[in-house]
Amino acid sequence: MKNNMSDTHNKSKRNSPLEMSPDEFRVAGHKLIDDIADFLGGLPEAPVTTGEPPSKIRNFIGADRELPVKGANPAELLESVTKDLFEHSLFNGHPNFLGYITSSAAPIGALAETLAATVNPNVGGWTLSPVATEIELQSIRWIAELIGYNTDCGGVLVSGGNMANVVGFLVGRRVKAGWDIQKHGLRHADARQLRVYVSAETHTWVYKAADMCGLGSESIRWIPTDESLRMDLSALEKQINADLEAGDKPMMVVGTAGSVSTGVVDPLTAIGAICKKYDLWFHADGAYGAFAAALPESPEGICEIVGADSIALDPHKWLYAPIEAGCALVRDADLMRETFSYHPPYYKFDAIDGEELTSLVDFSPQNTRGFKALKVWLALQQAGRDGYREMISTDISLAERLFQKVKETPELEALTRHLSITTFRYVPLGLPADYPERIKYLDELNSELVSRLQRSEEVFVSNAIVRGVYALRSCVVNFRTDESNIDAIPEIVVRIGHEVDSEMRP
Ligand SMILES: Cc1ncc(COP(=O)(O)O)c(C=O)c1O
């Protein structure tokens, strides 16, 4: 097939090298969709990953090729890259992918991405994206409704959890700094050292946020956790009071609603009460856990997240949207708009026929914005609230099941289970209690075990440090995983663990 413009449907006179005639598009697209459908059908039987090293991957994509001077046939390009991707990728949609917090992606999201890219709206300005903006605004309302938050909140879709947290951080900083920080930055007669309080289990986004917002990472107060890995509230209050006495300006407390390592949820209502008492912004990082608030039983007290002034939550985690899709919600939409809204002369996003309109450029640091909302909006409708409740609660039940299976396996030590994250480790049965440097040995053994499992093609888990111990970590945010996948894990881990132990301790 040739990439030319001779097709009679195409009215353009320009023979642009990037154009595809409708027929060319149709043929290439049908082939692609057929290949995707076959791939999805065969996914459970395929390996989770081939575990190939970087050199091999670079080799077959021809990483050292020079930039092509002449163009190529788009259908052939697509066919070739489809094959490469399907044969050499790690598939987080595979039922045995239980690593990190990367969910299986709803197939409707794959179709949505194609449609979104075809219309290609710029969802920064309403005028540039009339339907897309309204779809995003509705998605925001539905997300808020799903977790029980006020539906007139401000909200915006962003790239992921990190950026959603940064958005909440920026709003909180502006509102609570105590001087006009947008105008004067951190240099102002009234400026004081701003302080942010987070639990020791908080994700690394907070370093980046403190840096990007000009506070510096030393502004972060890492509050220790209690036995259950939740923020220690008396330590929190003690630190706030110490900072006040030192003349600092406490600004924000971050409650983690599903920690990255173990899924622990901080005592959110109590944190909210402390924020009220000291006039601090209450931000909740629910990047992973927030959608569990859709469940009537509110596991781990997650529904208390609705007390937060701002929330980060990721549709590309527990709404199973294809990457990327994060979301920031702010209870008071005006505070969010005031943080990001500027009115340059070169944009004209005025009311139409006297009707007010919302331009999402006013709700985040981004300007040109893609149509991330379509995949989220479609999935929310395909599954509905009940469908999401069913998928999320099944993921949690599977994590509980794994915890139980691990407990029943003599060579495995169960450590934690919160939301859909289970942590455990392999402890060889014959390992003497007085084995030299036993703790260090078990950490190294389990670290090597994680590496082997990740290349094993059998099951993909990740790692965590739990109370100082190196652990294997399974996180089920995967609507394809079922009981048979979970039940197979102990045997795989013990078998490979035994191999590793035999090599490390011959
Ligand atoms: C609690 C928490 N916060 C923030 C993030 C960062 O999210 P993202 O990777 O989507 O930026 C993660 C990622 O796993 C997370 O678990």
The ligand as a MOL file (V3000), in Angstrom:
LIG
                    3D

  0  0  0     0  0            999 V3000
M  V30 BEGIN CTAB
M  V30 COUNTS 16 16 0 0 0
M  V30 BEGIN ATOM
M  V30 1 C 0.0860 6.9310 47.3790 0
M  V30 2 C 0.6700 7.3450 46.0620 0
M  V30 3 N 0.8200 8.6490 45.7910 0
M  V30 4 C 1.3190 9.0770 44.6200 0
M  V30 5 C 1.7070 8.1850 43.6510 0
M  V30 6 C 2.2580 8.6780 42.3450 0
M  V30 7 O 1.3310 8.4090 41.3190 0
M  V30 8 P 1.7660 8.4720 39.7950 0
M  V30 9 O 2.7870 7.3950 39.6250 0
M  V30 10 O 0.5190 8.2350 39.0520 0
M  V30 11 O 2.3380 9.8270 39.5460 0
M  V30 12 C 1.5850 6.8150 43.8910 0
M  V30 13 C 2.0150 5.8230 42.8980 0
M  V30 14 O 1.9410 4.6470 43.0760 0
M  V30 15 C 1.0350 6.3880 45.1240 0
M  V30 16 O 0.8660 5.0910 45.4120 0
M  V30 END ATOM
M  V30 BEGIN BOND
M  V30 1 1 1 2
M  V30 2 1 2 3
M  V30 3 2 2 15
M  V30 4 2 3 4
M  V30 5 1 4 5
M  V30 6 1 5 6
M  V30 7 2 5 12
M  V30 8 1 6 7
M  V30 9 1 7 8
M  V30 10 2 8 9
M  V30 11 1 8 10
M  V30 12 1 8 11
M  V30 13 1 12 13
M  V30 14 1 12 15
M  V30 15 2 13 14
M  V30 16 1 15 16
M  V30 END BOND
M  V30 END CTAB
M  END
